[in-house]
Amino acid sequence: MNNKAFFEAMNMLAAEHNIPPEVLVEKVGQGILKAVRKEYPDCDEFTVNIDPEKNKFDICVMRTVVDDEPIDMNEINIEDALVSCSKKAQLGDLVPYKLSVAQFGRVAAQYAKQSIRHDIKEYEREKIIEQYKDKEHEVISAVVQKVEPDTGNCVLTVEKSEAYLFKNEQIPGEVLKEGDIIKIYVIGISNPEKKPSVKISRTHKDLVKRLLELEIPEIAEGTIEIKAVSREAGARSKVAVMSNDENVDPVGSCIGTKHSRIEKIIKEIKGEKIDIIVYDEDPRVFIAHALAPAEVLSVNIEDSEDRICTAIVPNNQISLAIGNRGQNAKLAARLTGYKIDIRPENS
């Protein structure tokens, strides 16, 4: 491979893996150096010089100038040194003796390639971990770069790097398009020791929690506290809140004047409804609140250890309490942690 082809390959590699050129030069140099040492195990010192600006690529073994016959590759006769290395070579000097690509050998070249691939993978692993280590369990913005027509999976751009949003982590019914700016929740990094990948979601319940924290100053300040969240992505969420200041209404603060605050969050999650519920330390009161918009006449805790209860509602509100396909009852159960048996007043 001539120098021009070598640097063209380097540029393609940098673009493909989104690696800064200076980092790639370092990784390629390290890979070649490992291979050279493997090919010439008896040599003590080598240099690898890669200069993209000058299209310069040299592999050299450092040899000591002697006046007699060299005993090995670590030495070079002064007459040869003056011709092959430097016209200023003197006895005792350590001079660079260039190795040709042909001398490098097929096996060594293959080893270098493998080593470079390994170093690039290691760089990508470290880059992912470094980029997302402080973003786990947080909400960040991303730009939709591409939507795969067959699967519906999305390639996103997050701070100049790519992330993959699977179809099952997208809000049901939403149609993402190239160029859309969306909020995603960073669940974490999977398989960090080998081939890490960032796990992101728009269906996770904590997306709603983090969006509320970003939008509601009283929550960010700690005046209002989110105690629990349950979510049926694309349909409805229930959020239990409490105020640490008796003068601050937790529900009103979250909803905002003319629903201004909550509407921003609803818009971000594609029209999904959000019920703001007042939390209460008394589980019976909390369960009654959680079953809103239905009116609850009474709640009886059947088994506090197994968290089983019965909620009594007016006859004409049984369907409202249970909800479409049991959605309201399921969300209330997840929010409170209780198995709720809903019964009509006159049964």
Secondary structure, DSSP 8 states (H G I E B T S, - for coil): --HHHHHHHHHHHHHHHT--HHHHHHHHHHHHHHHHHHH-TT---EEEEEETTTTEEEEEEEEEEESS--SSTTEEEHHHHHHHT-TT--TT-EEEEEE-HHHH-HHHHHHHHHHHHHHHHHHHHHHHHHHHTTTTT-EEEEEEEEE-TTT--EEEEETTEEEEE-GGGS-TT----TT-EEEEEEEEEESTTSS-EEEEESSSHHHHHHHHHHH-HHHHHTSEEEEEEEEETTTEEEEEEEESSTTS-HHHHHH-GGGHHHHHHHHHTTT-EEEEEE--SSHHHHHHHHTTTS---EEEEEETTTTEEEEEE-GGGHHHHH-GGGHHHHHHHHHHT-EEEEEES--
